[in-house]
Amino acid sequence: MSEAIRDVVIAGSGVAGLSAAVYAARADLDPLVLEGDEPGGQLTLTTDVENYLGFPEGVGGMDLVQRGREQAERFGASFRHGSIESADLEGQPTELALSTGATLRTRALVVATGASARWVGADGEDELMGYGLSTCATCDGAFHRGDDVLVVGGGDSAMEEALFLAKFADSVTVLHRREELRASEIMADRAREHDDVEFRWNTELLEIHGSQEAGVTGATLVSHPDGHPTERREAGEDATVETVDTGGVFYAIGHEPNTAFLRDTPVQLDEGGYVQTAAAGDAWATTATAADGVFAAGDVMDREYQQAVTAAGMGSMAALDAEAWLEANATASATDAGSIPAEAGD
């Protein structure tokens, strides 16, 4: 039994990937969605989503992802566990080596593998992520009206998170392991000048206290006058350890786009590893990459917004771009009769 070369493979099953799957399936492209190592993406770490259009009472992150999957399956999309380990994108069809050991070939590839937020490594973060610990102030800030919250980081994203949270929280304290911010001067000045934003210099987060029922209730901090207190404490130097009350903790130390498999391919990545897309003709925007037949959507190419609703929009764009590309290349595709063995059970 053999499996024909696919028209569309979608790498990633977060909101961007699911939106692309819905559009591609409705276009009768029989898309295959690779779920990746973390099916559903970062949204599954969010307990409540209140800013997604069409859910005035809010919706659970996992529920939203599951609804999207059911919608895609209803129109004919199929799903397979696994992520792309390496990709040959030099010619047509593209060839994808999966973590399962299988190989796929496809005419069009939509990369929607997302970006993973960096975590601190503090005790309690695994249990409390999504229960008062967050990596997105825009997503979860409104849940902390009247709280005293902590922001971990020292770059522009940390300043942006702190300023946004100050709209809701009683106080915002930025924890930074040094005395000098990495943020741009204008962003640092805005945060420093805000009445409700404070800074704890030379301080790091050791532990987050609370439960999934009660949420975050406190945090253990470590500080040292010369900075990098955790390293100094582990090296045997004296460091001050204290516990503070807090109603929320926000990590703002950056994201890592999931693009390792795209290195050494024609797809262009920026200095942070995000996929770069290029203007196509007179289009005001496109999801097309520098590799023929490869498109990107969601947080894997968006380092600015990183919202569920923008990811969904870009997913639909990627599917439409892929559909148009397939139509434009229909003659060449029709002459390719290659096939590879199918996986058992497909």
C-alpha beads as a LAMMPS data file, in Angstrom:
LAMMPS data file: protein, C-alpha beads

346 atoms
345 bonds

1 atom types
1 bond types

-500.0 500.0 xlo xhi
-500.0 500.0 ylo yhi
-500.0 500.0 zlo zhi

Masses

1 110.0

Atoms # bond

1 1 1 0.000 0.000 0.000
2 1 1 1.356 3.439 -0.863
3 1 1 0.520 6.972 0.187
4 1 1 0.286 9.611 -2.521
5 1 1 2.222 12.826 -2.165
6 1 1 0.063 15.185 -0.160
7 1 1 -1.123 18.574 -1.295
8 1 1 -0.779 20.190 2.147
9 1 1 0.926 19.254 5.395
10 1 1 0.445 21.582 8.376
11 1 1 3.135 21.458 11.056
12 1 1 1.594 22.447 14.381
13 1 1 -1.791 22.026 16.037
14 1 1 -2.180 25.336 17.857
15 1 1 -4.667 27.985 16.792
16 1 1 -2.696 28.937 13.662
17 1 1 -2.365 25.325 12.520
18 1 1 -5.991 24.511 13.240
19 1 1 -7.222 27.598 11.404
20 1 1 -5.071 26.642 8.407
21 1 1 -6.491 23.110 8.602
22 1 1 -10.091 24.363 8.535
23 1 1 -9.463 26.514 5.463
24 1 1 -7.386 23.911 3.653
25 1 1 -9.926 21.177 4.361
26 1 1 -12.797 23.324 3.113
27 1 1 -10.801 23.789 -0.084
28 1 1 -10.692 19.977 -0.501
29 1 1 -6.922 19.871 -0.041
30 1 1 -7.075 16.939 2.406
31 1 1 -4.599 18.513 4.854
32 1 1 -2.581 16.453 7.302
33 1 1 -1.875 18.180 10.628
34 1 1 1.235 17.161 12.558
35 1 1 0.363 17.628 16.216
36 1 1 3.912 18.095 17.468
37 1 1 5.269 17.306 20.911
38 1 1 2.777 19.632 22.641
39 1 1 -0.584 19.244 20.868
40 1 1 -2.587 22.454 20.977
41 1 1 0.365 24.729 21.624
42 1 1 0.712 27.400 24.293
43 1 1 -3.020 28.028 24.479
44 1 1 -3.449 24.760 26.362
45 1 1 -1.561 26.392 29.267
46 1 1 -4.213 29.128 29.557
47 1 1 -7.175 28.320 31.773
48 1 1 -9.453 31.114 30.509
49 1 1 -9.391 33.063 27.237
50 1 1 -11.540 36.194 27.395
51 1 1 -10.297 38.144 24.370
52 1 1 -11.098 35.657 21.579
53 1 1 -13.900 36.886 19.334
54 1 1 -17.207 35.061 19.683
55 1 1 -16.880 33.968 23.323
56 1 1 -18.345 36.800 25.426
57 1 1 -18.195 34.684 28.574
58 1 1 -14.673 33.472 27.834
59 1 1 -13.516 29.983 26.911
60 1 1 -10.917 27.617 28.298
61 1 1 -7.731 27.400 26.261
62 1 1 -7.948 23.624 25.970
63 1 1 -11.634 23.869 25.053
64 1 1 -10.902 26.372 22.289
65 1 1 -8.207 24.124 20.848
66 1 1 -10.463 21.061 21.003
67 1 1 -13.284 22.924 19.251
68 1 1 -10.855 23.953 16.526
69 1 1 -9.691 20.387 16.040
70 1 1 -13.264 19.083 15.810
71 1 1 -14.070 21.783 13.270
72 1 1 -11.055 20.876 11.133
73 1 1 -11.883 17.157 11.323
74 1 1 -15.481 17.868 10.337
75 1 1 -14.257 19.285 7.027
76 1 1 -11.849 16.422 6.375
77 1 1 -8.514 17.306 7.983
78 1 1 -6.567 14.409 9.467
79 1 1 -4.134 14.454 12.387
80 1 1 -0.949 12.569 13.124
81 1 1 1.300 12.604 16.161
82 1 1 4.860 13.696 15.570
83 1 1 7.009 16.687 14.747
84 1 1 9.387 17.462 11.903
85 1 1 12.982 16.543 12.692
86 1 1 14.441 17.707 9.380
87 1 1 13.139 18.980 6.079
88 1 1 14.395 18.908 2.496
89 1 1 12.825 22.017 0.977
90 1 1 15.107 22.412 -2.030
91 1 1 12.737 21.004 -4.628
92 1 1 9.254 19.661 -5.228
93 1 1 7.765 17.840 -3.505
94 1 1 9.272 18.763 -0.145
95 1 1 10.375 15.870 2.057
96 1 1 9.803 15.807 5.815
97 1 1 11.490 13.431 8.251
98 1 1 9.329 13.001 11.354
99 1 1 10.208 12.276 14.970
100 1 1 8.269 9.019 14.601
101 1 1 10.717 7.779 11.977
102 1 1 8.235 8.244 9.140
103 1 1 8.854 10.335 6.032
104 1 1 6.259 12.510 4.339
105 1 1 6.306 14.283 1.006
106 1 1 4.061 17.224 0.282
107 1 1 3.645 19.899 -2.338
108 1 1 2.798 22.648 0.159
109 1 1 3.891 22.981 3.772
110 1 1 2.365 25.334 6.349
111 1 1 4.718 25.930 9.275
112 1 1 2.681 26.746 12.385
113 1 1 4.994 25.312 15.019
114 1 1 4.725 28.322 17.319
115 1 1 7.178 29.742 19.811
116 1 1 7.769 28.438 23.300
117 1 1 8.015 30.920 26.163
118 1 1 11.191 30.660 28.187
119 1 1 10.602 29.542 31.758
120 1 1 12.645 30.499 34.784
121 1 1 12.946 27.059 36.341
122 1 1 11.470 28.110 39.687
123 1 1 9.954 25.506 41.958
124 1 1 6.184 25.321 41.516
125 1 1 6.049 26.663 37.975
126 1 1 4.965 23.376 36.396
127 1 1 1.952 23.108 38.693
128 1 1 0.951 26.780 38.600
129 1 1 1.413 27.675 34.927
130 1 1 -2.022 28.893 33.901
131 1 1 -3.158 29.209 37.522
132 1 1 -1.726 32.616 38.365
133 1 1 1.577 32.076 36.580
134 1 1 1.519 33.315 33.000
135 1 1 3.732 34.190 30.063
136 1 1 1.227 36.640 28.550
137 1 1 -0.002 39.775 30.317
138 1 1 -2.292 40.667 27.410
139 1 1 -3.971 37.278 27.792
140 1 1 -4.242 37.101 31.578
141 1 1 -3.695 40.577 33.018
142 1 1 -7.389 41.318 33.490
143 1 1 -7.657 38.392 35.916
144 1 1 -5.399 40.265 38.344
145 1 1 -7.427 43.360 39.137
146 1 1 -6.434 44.552 42.580
147 1 1 -3.535 42.088 42.922
148 1 1 0.116 42.707 43.642
149 1 1 1.963 40.942 40.827
150 1 1 5.545 40.143 39.865
151 1 1 7.120 40.385 36.417
152 1 1 10.354 38.496 35.743
153 1 1 12.613 40.019 33.098
154 1 1 14.591 43.065 32.074
155 1 1 13.997 43.586 28.364
156 1 1 11.412 45.476 26.334
157 1 1 8.893 42.658 26.669
158 1 1 9.143 42.827 30.472
159 1 1 8.576 46.589 30.424
160 1 1 5.582 46.163 28.126
161 1 1 4.140 43.456 30.369
162 1 1 4.644 45.596 33.477
163 1 1 2.989 48.651 31.936
164 1 1 0.052 46.622 30.705
165 1 1 -0.416 44.925 34.073
166 1 1 -0.370 48.300 35.830
167 1 1 -3.783 48.958 34.254
168 1 1 -5.273 46.230 36.436
169 1 1 -3.011 45.348 39.343
170 1 1 -2.571 47.398 42.506
171 1 1 1.179 47.113 42.131
172 1 1 3.649 45.601 39.688
173 1 1 7.145 44.643 40.785
174 1 1 9.742 43.844 38.142
175 1 1 12.376 41.333 39.228
176 1 1 15.711 41.640 37.454
177 1 1 18.865 39.722 38.246
178 1 1 21.110 42.706 37.539
179 1 1 20.985 46.471 38.166
180 1 1 20.929 47.381 34.497
181 1 1 17.975 46.702 32.212
182 1 1 18.336 45.270 28.732
183 1 1 15.261 47.213 27.637
184 1 1 15.463 50.185 25.304
185 1 1 15.825 53.525 27.070
186 1 1 12.360 54.722 26.115
187 1 1 10.642 51.576 27.400
188 1 1 12.729 51.535 30.583
189 1 1 11.879 55.191 31.277
190 1 1 8.168 54.575 30.809
191 1 1 8.229 51.757 33.339
192 1 1 10.412 53.613 35.836
193 1 1 8.172 56.671 35.688
194 1 1 4.946 54.759 36.277
195 1 1 3.628 55.196 39.819
196 1 1 2.479 51.575 40.113
197 1 1 5.619 49.893 38.758
198 1 1 8.511 49.128 41.104
199 1 1 11.837 47.378 40.550
200 1 1 13.680 44.797 42.619
201 1 1 17.257 44.825 41.376
202 1 1 19.704 41.934 41.685
203 1 1 16.778 39.655 42.502
204 1 1 15.561 36.342 41.089
205 1 1 12.624 34.023 41.602
206 1 1 13.287 30.770 43.449
207 1 1 9.820 29.369 44.129
208 1 1 6.160 30.121 43.448
209 1 1 3.624 29.298 46.158
210 1 1 -0.042 28.412 45.778
211 1 1 -2.236 25.727 44.273
212 1 1 -4.381 25.204 41.230
213 1 1 -7.435 25.743 43.427
214 1 1 -6.233 28.952 45.120
215 1 1 -3.925 30.238 42.399
216 1 1 -0.608 31.951 43.120
217 1 1 -0.368 33.227 46.696
218 1 1 3.305 34.065 47.154
219 1 1 6.879 33.724 45.952
220 1 1 10.337 33.090 47.349
221 1 1 12.978 35.521 46.099
222 1 1 16.750 35.553 46.337
223 1 1 18.896 38.681 46.084
224 1 1 22.564 39.625 46.140
225 1 1 24.011 43.154 45.883
226 1 1 26.342 42.141 43.045
227 1 1 23.628 40.550 40.874
228 1 1 22.970 37.046 39.544
229 1 1 21.955 35.910 43.040
230 1 1 21.013 32.327 42.187
231 1 1 24.464 31.605 40.760
232 1 1 26.157 33.243 43.741
233 1 1 24.007 31.338 46.215
234 1 1 24.762 28.036 44.495
235 1 1 28.464 28.939 44.626
236 1 1 28.221 29.258 48.415
237 1 1 28.058 33.046 48.694
238 1 1 25.694 34.685 51.147
239 1 1 22.439 35.745 49.534
240 1 1 19.205 37.059 51.006
241 1 1 16.191 34.769 50.682
242 1 1 12.706 36.058 51.480
243 1 1 9.076 35.171 50.849
244 1 1 6.613 37.785 49.591
245 1 1 2.868 37.781 49.011
246 1 1 1.747 38.047 45.407
247 1 1 -1.379 37.262 43.427
248 1 1 0.332 36.570 40.119
249 1 1 3.665 35.995 38.429
250 1 1 4.431 36.820 34.800
251 1 1 7.447 35.516 32.903
252 1 1 8.767 37.979 30.331
253 1 1 12.163 36.613 29.390
254 1 1 11.422 35.961 25.747
255 1 1 10.301 33.161 23.457
256 1 1 12.082 30.526 21.416
257 1 1 10.483 29.955 17.988
258 1 1 10.250 26.267 17.162
259 1 1 12.262 26.439 13.968
260 1 1 15.252 24.156 14.550
261 1 1 14.191 21.928 11.633
262 1 1 14.281 24.921 9.274
263 1 1 17.950 25.709 9.793
264 1 1 20.039 24.913 6.729
265 1 1 16.958 25.161 4.495
266 1 1 15.969 27.914 2.029
267 1 1 13.515 29.321 4.619
268 1 1 14.993 32.526 6.001
269 1 1 15.077 33.070 9.774
270 1 1 15.769 36.345 11.555
271 1 1 18.358 36.754 14.306
272 1 1 15.890 35.431 16.870
273 1 1 15.027 32.327 14.829
274 1 1 11.603 33.544 13.664
275 1 1 10.521 32.704 10.111
276 1 1 10.734 35.627 7.727
277 1 1 8.056 36.019 5.083
278 1 1 8.486 38.048 1.911
279 1 1 6.135 40.336 0.018
280 1 1 4.515 38.631 -2.959
281 1 1 3.843 41.002 -5.845
282 1 1 1.466 43.730 -4.752
283 1 1 0.100 41.813 -1.762
284 1 1 -0.014 43.892 1.419
285 1 1 0.908 40.807 3.401
286 1 1 1.826 37.217 2.746
287 1 1 2.692 34.067 4.614
288 1 1 4.992 32.828 1.835
289 1 1 8.591 32.104 2.770
290 1 1 11.718 32.050 0.625
291 1 1 11.203 28.319 0.046
292 1 1 8.881 27.426 -2.805
293 1 1 5.578 26.059 -1.483
294 1 1 6.383 26.750 2.194
295 1 1 4.224 29.118 4.214
296 1 1 4.324 30.238 7.850
297 1 1 1.674 31.392 10.317
298 1 1 1.300 32.278 13.975
299 1 1 3.934 32.796 16.634
300 1 1 6.615 31.028 14.597
301 1 1 6.792 34.147 12.394
302 1 1 5.115 36.765 14.603
303 1 1 7.365 38.221 17.282
304 1 1 5.143 41.272 17.845
305 1 1 1.540 40.281 18.640
306 1 1 1.548 36.607 19.619
307 1 1 -2.189 36.459 20.276
308 1 1 -4.588 33.597 19.605
309 1 1 -6.811 35.721 17.389
310 1 1 -3.911 36.991 15.232
311 1 1 -2.543 33.448 14.955
312 1 1 -5.942 32.236 13.741
313 1 1 -6.041 34.987 11.132
314 1 1 -2.571 34.147 9.874
315 1 1 -3.458 30.462 9.754
316 1 1 -6.317 31.197 7.381
317 1 1 -3.992 33.383 5.299
318 1 1 -1.429 30.592 5.053
319 1 1 -4.051 28.126 3.837
320 1 1 -5.325 30.596 1.242
321 1 1 -1.779 31.333 0.094
322 1 1 -1.039 27.610 -0.133
323 1 1 -4.222 27.005 -2.108
324 1 1 -3.357 29.775 -4.578
325 1 1 0.191 28.441 -4.921
326 1 1 -1.061 24.914 -5.592
327 1 1 -3.448 26.180 -8.253
328 1 1 -0.662 28.146 -9.923
329 1 1 1.555 25.072 -9.920
330 1 1 -1.138 22.528 -10.800
331 1 1 0.453 21.488 -14.087
332 1 1 3.800 20.655 -12.533
333 1 1 2.135 18.861 -9.626
334 1 1 -0.009 16.749 -11.913
335 1 1 3.038 15.267 -13.638
336 1 1 4.586 14.056 -10.370
337 1 1 3.359 10.541 -9.665
338 1 1 5.779 9.673 -6.876
339 1 1 4.684 7.860 -3.752
340 1 1 6.137 6.459 -0.552
341 1 1 5.028 3.629 1.713
342 1 1 2.292 4.597 4.136
343 1 1 2.479 4.110 7.883
344 1 1 0.532 1.202 9.233
345 1 1 -2.964 2.239 10.117
346 1 1 -3.084 5.289 7.769

Bonds

1 1 1 2
2 1 2 3
3 1 3 4
4 1 4 5
5 1 5 6
6 1 6 7
7 1 7 8
8 1 8 9
9 1 9 10
10 1 10 11
11 1 11 12
12 1 12 13
13 1 13 14
14 1 14 15
15 1 15 16
16 1 16 17
17 1 17 18
18 1 18 19
19 1 19 20
20 1 20 21
21 1 21 22
22 1 22 23
23 1 23 24
24 1 24 25
25 1 25 26
26 1 26 27
27 1 27 28
28 1 28 29
29 1 29 30
30 1 30 31
31 1 31 32
32 1 32 33
33 1 33 34
34 1 34 35
35 1 35 36
36 1 36 37
37 1 37 38
38 1 38 39
39 1 39 40
40 1 40 41
41 1 41 42
42 1 42 43
43 1 43 44
44 1 44 45
45 1 45 46
46 1 46 47
47 1 47 48
48 1 48 49
49 1 49 50
50 1 50 51
51 1 51 52
52 1 52 53
53 1 53 54
54 1 54 55
55 1 55 56
56 1 56 57
57 1 57 58
58 1 58 59
59 1 59 60
60 1 60 61
61 1 61 62
62 1 62 63
63 1 63 64
64 1 64 65
65 1 65 66
66 1 66 67
67 1 67 68
68 1 68 69
69 1 69 70
70 1 70 71
71 1 71 72
72 1 72 73
73 1 73 74
74 1 74 75
75 1 75 76
76 1 76 77
77 1 77 78
78 1 78 79
79 1 79 80
80 1 80 81
81 1 81 82
82 1 82 83
83 1 83 84
84 1 84 85
85 1 85 86
86 1 86 87
87 1 87 88
88 1 88 89
89 1 89 90
90 1 90 91
91 1 91 92
92 1 92 93
93 1 93 94
94 1 94 95
95 1 95 96
96 1 96 97
97 1 97 98
98 1 98 99
99 1 99 100
100 1 100 101
101 1 101 102
102 1 102 103
103 1 103 104
104 1 104 105
105 1 105 106
106 1 106 107
107 1 107 108
108 1 108 109
109 1 109 110
110 1 110 111
111 1 111 112
112 1 112 113
113 1 113 114
114 1 114 115
115 1 115 116
116 1 116 117
117 1 117 118
118 1 118 119
119 1 119 120
120 1 120 121
121 1 121 122
122 1 122 123
123 1 123 124
124 1 124 125
125 1 125 126
126 1 126 127
127 1 127 128
128 1 128 129
129 1 129 130
130 1 130 131
131 1 131 132
132 1 132 133
133 1 133 134
134 1 134 135
135 1 135 136
136 1 136 137
137 1 137 138
138 1 138 139
139 1 139 140
140 1 140 141
141 1 141 142
142 1 142 143
143 1 143 144
144 1 144 145
145 1 145 146
146 1 146 147
147 1 147 148
148 1 148 149
149 1 149 150
150 1 150 151
151 1 151 152
152 1 152 153
153 1 153 154
154 1 154 155
155 1 155 156
156 1 156 157
157 1 157 158
158 1 158 159
159 1 159 160
160 1 160 161
161 1 161 162
162 1 162 163
163 1 163 164
164 1 164 165
165 1 165 166
166 1 166 167
167 1 167 168
168 1 168 169
169 1 169 170
170 1 170 171
171 1 171 172
172 1 172 173
173 1 173 174
174 1 174 175
175 1 175 176
176 1 176 177
177 1 177 178
178 1 178 179
179 1 179 180
180 1 180 181
181 1 181 182
182 1 182 183
183 1 183 184
184 1 184 185
185 1 185 186
186 1 186 187
187 1 187 188
188 1 188 189
189 1 189 190
190 1 190 191
191 1 191 192
192 1 192 193
193 1 193 194
194 1 194 195
195 1 195 196
196 1 196 197
197 1 197 198
198 1 198 199
199 1 199 200
200 1 200 201
201 1 201 202
202 1 202 203
203 1 203 204
204 1 204 205
205 1 205 206
206 1 206 207
207 1 207 208
208 1 208 209
209 1 209 210
210 1 210 211
211 1 211 212
212 1 212 213
213 1 213 214
214 1 214 215
215 1 215 216
216 1 216 217
217 1 217 218
218 1 218 219
219 1 219 220
220 1 220 221
221 1 221 222
222 1 222 223
223 1 223 224
224 1 224 225
225 1 225 226
226 1 226 227
227 1 227 228
228 1 228 229
229 1 229 230
230 1 230 231
231 1 231 232
232 1 232 233
233 1 233 234
234 1 234 235
235 1 235 236
236 1 236 237
237 1 237 238
238 1 238 239
239 1 239 240
240 1 240 241
241 1 241 242
242 1 242 243
243 1 243 244
244 1 244 245
245 1 245 246
246 1 246 247
247 1 247 248
248 1 248 249
249 1 249 250
250 1 250 251
251 1 251 252
252 1 252 253
253 1 253 254
254 1 254 255
255 1 255 256
256 1 256 257
257 1 257 258
258 1 258 259
259 1 259 260
260 1 260 261
261 1 261 262
262 1 262 263
263 1 263 264
264 1 264 265
265 1 265 266
266 1 266 267
267 1 267 268
268 1 268 269
269 1 269 270
270 1 270 271
271 1 271 272
272 1 272 273
273 1 273 274
274 1 274 275
275 1 275 276
276 1 276 277
277 1 277 278
278 1 278 279
279 1 279 280
280 1 280 281
281 1 281 282
282 1 282 283
283 1 283 284
284 1 284 285
285 1 285 286
286 1 286 287
287 1 287 288
288 1 288 289
289 1 289 290
290 1 290 291
291 1 291 292
292 1 292 293
293 1 293 294
294 1 294 295
295 1 295 296
296 1 296 297
297 1 297 298
298 1 298 299
299 1 299 300
300 1 300 301
301 1 301 302
302 1 302 303
303 1 303 304
304 1 304 305
305 1 305 306
306 1 306 307
307 1 307 308
308 1 308 309
309 1 309 310
310 1 310 311
311 1 311 312
312 1 312 313
313 1 313 314
314 1 314 315
315 1 315 316
316 1 316 317
317 1 317 318
318 1 318 319
319 1 319 320
320 1 320 321
321 1 321 322
322 1 322 323
323 1 323 324
324 1 324 325
325 1 325 326
326 1 326 327
327 1 327 328
328 1 328 329
329 1 329 330
330 1 330 331
331 1 331 332
332 1 332 333
333 1 333 334
334 1 334 335
335 1 335 336
336 1 336 337
337 1 337 338
338 1 338 339
339 1 339 340
340 1 340 341
341 1 341 342
342 1 342 343
343 1 343 344
344 1 344 345
345 1 345 346
